[in-house]
Amino acid sequence: MKLWGGRFEGGPAEALARLSVSVHFDWRLAAYDIAGSKAHAKVLADAGLLTPEELSRMLAALDELAADVESGAFQATPADEDVHTALERGLLEKLGPLGGKLRAGRSRNDQVATDLRLYLRDHARLLALGIADLAGALTEQAGQHVATPAPGMTHVQHAQPVTFGHWLLAHVQPLLRDLDRLRDWDRRTAVSPLGAGALAGSSLPLDPERVAKELGFTSSAANSMDAVSDRDFVAEFLFVTALLGVHLSRLGEEVVLWTSQEFGWVELDDAFATGSSIMPQKKNADIAELARGKAGRLIGGLVAVLTMLKGLPLTYDRDMQEDKEPAFDALDTLELVLPALTGMIATMTVKTEVLAKAAPIGFSLATEVADYLVRKGVAFRDAHEITGRLVAFCAARGLELHEVGDDDLVAISAELDPGVREVLSVDSALAARKTPGSTGPLAVAEQLANVERELAGARQWATPDQ
């Protein structure tokens, strides 16, 4: 059963049919297509194209069809070209010729654009909950390590002491931005294409604004040609998921480092680690590695859709059939990755003694010396040079900064005095950082409270009916 073909005397060829069919992946839009059909039936009745009795029968049949789809009693077949074809077949089976009236005033072009927007808007909220869960697990761990010293790094070299809670919250911040991007994306996506028809609107007295309101959109499309050709919302959604994938990958990379023998900062729970088929001693951070690997898949989906769109003339082109699988795959991928990462983070054990011992290694308190000299009135350029000479002195003799004698301090620079030792502890370095957004325990506690408020707001957006 095709939705076209009246002007054709034969065909389609089997090769064309195999290439054209999309029902094996767009069937997941069925519930949304039926919701759009119910809204469209109501405006057809308002336009006098369905009688009240016909509308009642139509809506009842669509409800039955929705229930059959959900239960699996009605399924698409290989002979159905797409989800729209399959559902019209189901409606005709229930209503006979009356089912054919529903197609008036709409096209698969505006249907599929509407269905996909509805689907992605729903699933964006589910995705947001998964992101919030991961951010929540990181935040809970951070709350346990507000004052735990750790060796902050640049270039994967020890740089300055930080608190491990601050480090964990540094992974929460990009997740909060991902949540914000989803909300911002949803605002632009809440536009209904239904009523645009194939590209030119309809000569029938329909009401696109009513349809938009019934389906939960904020407005109907301003331009019928743009309505059916726009896939910005898919590309933008895939950008959000790709960037989220990058953020998960960076977190995964850090967990791989933290759990290595060389670092030894974190121990993963047995339930969220794997072993080796040949080396009995191994405990591998496979979840972190898979999160890192899946980022390439998410980035690839974005590139595929952007490449598909870049040369398309207005309005609808069949190339657009390629918009759905990358979007579905991104959601499916993240549906697997996010809960696994969340469980891994929530159950990991942080080895606080190892972190604290590593915090001052590598002359990470050198900046404290430079700041000490600045507070004495030394220009930072000179303070940096003096501190560099102090580090070189210690490195040549195998000393730590606080182990340099008074005479040697003065020999390195007259500006250095024994009072500098007051700043040469990790605790003092952390306590000194009180400005908003810094790594000191007080600032981290404030950041923690702000993060918890933002996560509560994100969850409220994702579950508006609760």
N, C-alpha and C positions, 0 to 999 in steps of 0.2 A: 504494500500500500504506500503510494507516494503522494506527496502534497503538490506535485506538479506533473506535467506529462501530457496535457491535453493537446498540445501542438506537435507532439512527437508521434511518429508512426511506428517506431520500434525502439529497442534498447531499454535500459542502458546496458552497455557491455559489462561483462563480469569484472573486468579489470577496473572500469570506472566505478562500479558499485563498491568494490573492495576499497578503493582509494577514498571514495566519498563518505563512506559510513563513519559516523562519529558516536553512535549510540552506546558503544562499549565504554566510552569514557564520559559522555555528557549525561548519562542516565542519572547521575547523582544530582542533577538539576531538577529532577522530576517534581519534587514537592514544591519547588519555587515556581515552576511552570504552571502547576495547577493553581497555586495562589494567584498568579497573574491572570489565569483564565477566569477565575471566579470574579476578580475585580472587573475584567473586561466584559463579562456577561452582564454585570449590573449596569454598566454604561450603555451597553447595547439595548437593555430594557428601557433605560431612561430615554434613549433616542427613539423608542417605539419600534425597534427592530426585533424585540422579543416580547411576547405577551407575558403578563404576570405568571400565568400558569407555566409557560415555557421556561421562564427564569427559574421558577421553583423547581421544576424537573431538572433543569441544567445544573443548578447548584447542588441538588441532592446527588446527582450522578457524579459530579466532580468530587464531592465528599466521599462517596463510595470508592471512586477511583483512587483517591488519596489513601484511603484505608487499605485498599488492595495493594497499592504500591508499597506501603509501609510493611505490610504483612508478608509480601512476596507472592501474594495470590495473583497479582498481575505483574508481568515482567516484559521487558523489551525482548525482541527476537532479532536474530541476524538479518531478517528481512526489513526491519525498521531502519530507515536511514539515520534518524536522529531521535532525540528525546521527544521532540514535538510531534513527529510522525507516529511514534509509539503511543503517545497519550491521546492523539486524535483517534487512532484505531480503537483504543480502549473506550473512549467516549462514544464512538459510533456503535460499538458493540452493546452499550447500555441504552443509547437513545435512538439509534437508527438515524434517519435523515436530520432530525433536530440537532444532533451533534455537529453536523456540518455547518450550522449557522454561526458557530462560535468564531469561525475564522474571519468573518466580516470585519474589515477595518483594521486588521493587524497583519503582520508579516513575521516570518521567522527571524527577520533582521532585527525588528524591535523586540521580539520575544526573547531571543537569546541574550541580547544586551541587558534586558531587564533581569532575566533569570540569573545571569552571572553576577550582576551587581547585588542582587538579593543574597545569593549564596555567599559571596565574599564578605558582605557586611555582617552576616550572621557568624561566619567562621573567623572573622577578624576579632570578634569578641571572645570566642573560645581561645584563639591564639593569645589574646591579651591576658586571659586568665593563666595560661601556661607560663607566659613571661613573668607575670606577677608572682606566681608560685616560686619560680627560680630566684627572682629578686628577693622574695621573702626568705628563702632558705639562706641566701648570702647574707641578708640583713640579720637574721637570727644568729648566724655564726659570728658576724661582726660584733653583735651585742655582747658576745662572750669574750671578745678580744679587743675591747675599746682601748685598753692600756697595755696590751701585749707587744713588747718590742719586736721589731723585725728589721732586717737589712733592706731598706729601699734601694732600688737599682735603676741605673740608666745604662744602656748598652750591655745589659746583662752583667754589669760590674757593680760591686757595692758602691753606693753613692752617699746616702744619708740615712740615719735611722728613721723608721716610720713605725706606726702601730699597725699590727696585722688587721685590726678592725678597719682602719683607714684603707688598707689595700683591698680588702674584700668589698668595701663600699665603692671603691673605684670601678669595680665590675658592675655594681648596681646602677651607677649613673648612666651608662649607655643603654641599659635596659629600660630605664625610665624615659630616655629619649625615644627609644623604640615604641614604647607605649604612647607617648605623646604624638609620634608620627602616625600611629594607627588611628588615633582619634581625629587628627587633622585630615588624614586620608578619608576617613568616613564622612567628614563634612562635605568634601568635594564629590564623593561617590553617591551621596543621598539625592540623586537626581534621576527621575524615572524616564526612560526612553519610550515607554509604551504609549502608543498614539502616533508615533512617527511613521508607522507603516514600513514600507520597504525603504523609503527615503524622503517622501514628499508630504507626509501627513495623510489625512483622509478627507474625502468629501462627505463622509457620514458625520452626523452631528454628535461626535463623541466628546468626552470630557477628560482629557489627560490629567488635569489637576486633581479630579476626584480619584482617579486610579492611583496617582502618586500618593495621595493621602492615605488611601486604604492600604497600600503596600508598605507604608512606613517611610516613604521618601519625604523630603522637605519641599520638593517642587518637581514639576515636569520639565523636560528639556526645552531650552529656548530656541533650538534650531533642529529641525527634523533630520537634516543631512548629517549634522554633527552627532545627533543622538545615536544613529546606527553605525557610524564609522569610528566613534571615539572608543579607544581602548587605553586611554591615559590611565584610567583607574586600575587596569590590569598591570600595566608597566610600573606604575607607582607602587602598587601593592607588592610587586616582585622586587622593587628596590628596597622596600621596607624589610621584606623577608631576607633578601640577600645581605643587607647591612646587619640585620639581626644574626644571620649566620656567621658573619665576620666577628661579631662580638662574642658569640658562643665559641668560635674557633680560638679566639685569643684567650678566653677563660680556659678552654681545654688545654691549650699549650702551657699555660701556667701550672695547671694541675699536674700535667706530665712532668714538668720540672720539679714542682714541690714534692712529688712522690718518689722522685729518683733517689738512688743511694747517695748521690753527690749532694743533694739538698737535704732530703730526709725531714722535711718540715711537716708533712701531712701523711697520715695513714688512712687508706680507704677502707671502708667497711667491706667485709667479704662479699656481701650481697651485691656490691656495685664495683667489683673488680673481677678479672679473669685470670686464668693460669696458662701455662704452656703445656703443649702436648708432649714435650720431650724434656723440659727442665722443671723438675718438681718444685723448685724453690721460688719460681716466678710469681709475682703478683702485678698484673698489668692494668694500667688505667685505660682500658679499651673504650670506655664511654667517652672520656676526654678526647681520645684519638679519633673516634668516629664523629664526634661533634666537629672536630677540626677538619676532617675529610668531607663532611657533608656541606661545608661552606662552598666548596667548588661547584657542587650540584645546584645550590641555590643561586649562586652568581650566574651559572650557565643558563638557568631559566630566564633570568632578566635579560641577558644578552640575546637569547633566542627571540624573545618577544620584541625587543627594540629593533632587532634586525628585520623581523617580519614586517614591522610597521613602517620602516623608514622610507619605503618607496611606493606606498599604496596610494592610488588616486581615490578621491571620494566617489561613491560612498562605501557601500559594502563590497568586499571582495572575499572570495572563499579562503584566501590566505588566513583570514581571521579565525578560521577553525583551529589554528595553531595557538590561540591565546589561552585555551582552557587547560590543557595538560600540564604546562609549566606551573600554572597557578595551583592546580590540584596537587601536583607533586610537591610544591613548596609546603603546602599545608600538611600533607601526609608525612613529609620528612620531619617537619618541626613537631608534629604530634608524637613522633617517636623519640626525638632527641630531647625535647624540653623536660619531660617527666624523668627520663633517665639521668640527665644532668642534675635536676632538682634533688632526686634521691641521693645521688653521689655527694653533692655538697652538704645536704642536710645531715648525712650520717658520717662524714669524714671526721677524723680526730686530728686536731692541730697539736703538734709537739711544741709546746710553748718554751720549754727549756732549750731546745735546739735553736729555735728562732732567737731567743734572747742572747744566747751565746754567740750567734752569728752576727747580731746587729752591729757591734762595733768593729768587726773585722774589715780590713782593707782601708784603714784610716778614715772611716766614714764620719768621724767627728771633726774632720779638718775644717769644714765650713764653720763650725762653732768657734774655732780659733780665729778665723777671719772676721766673723761677726763681733767677737770679743774686742778685736783691735779696732774695728769701726766704732764701737761704742766708746773707745778711748780717744776718738778723734782722728784715727788714721784713715786716709783715703782708701776705699776698697781696692783700688788698683794696687796700692802698695801692700795692703793687708793680704791680698791674694798672693803676691810675690813672696812675702815673708812666710806665710803658711806653707807655700810650696817648698821653700828651703827647709822648713821644719820637717815636712814629710820626707824629703830626700835624706835628711840627717837620720831619721828613724829607720828608713828602709835600708840604709847602708849598714846600720848597726843592729838590726833585728829588734828594735825597740817599738813599743806602743807610744802614742803621743804623751800620755800622762807619765811615762817613765823617764822622760828627759830631765836631767838635773837642772838646778837653778842656774848654774854658771853656763851651761850649754845653751839654755834659753836666751840668756843675755848675749852670748856670743853669736847666736844666729841673728838676733835683732834686739836693739836696746828697747824696743817697744814691747818685747815679750817679758813677762814677769811671772812669778809663781801663782799669781791670782788666776792665770789662765786655766789652771787645773780644775777650778770650780765649774767650768763649762764642759769638761772632758768626761762626762758620763752620759750614757744613753738616756737615763731618766731625766736629767736636766735638759738635755737637748729636746726631748719630747715635750716636757712641761713648758718650755719656752715658746712653743708654737701654739699660740692661742687665737690667732686671727681666723675669721670664718673660712672654712674650707681647708684648713691646714691639718696636720697629722697629730697634733697634741690631743690627749685624752678628752679635754673639755670640748674642743672643737669637734672631735669625732662624735661625742655624745650628742651634740647639737645637730650634726649632720644626720645622725641615726634617727632622731626624732622627726626631722624634715622628710627623710626617706619614707618612714612609716606612714606619714600623712599622705604623701604622694601616691604610695601604693594603695592606700585605702580609697583614694579618689579614682584610681585606675580600675580597681575592682568594682566600684560603684557604676562606672561607665559600662563595664563589660557585662554587668548583671542588672540592668535598669529595672527589671520587674521584681527584684528580690528586696 
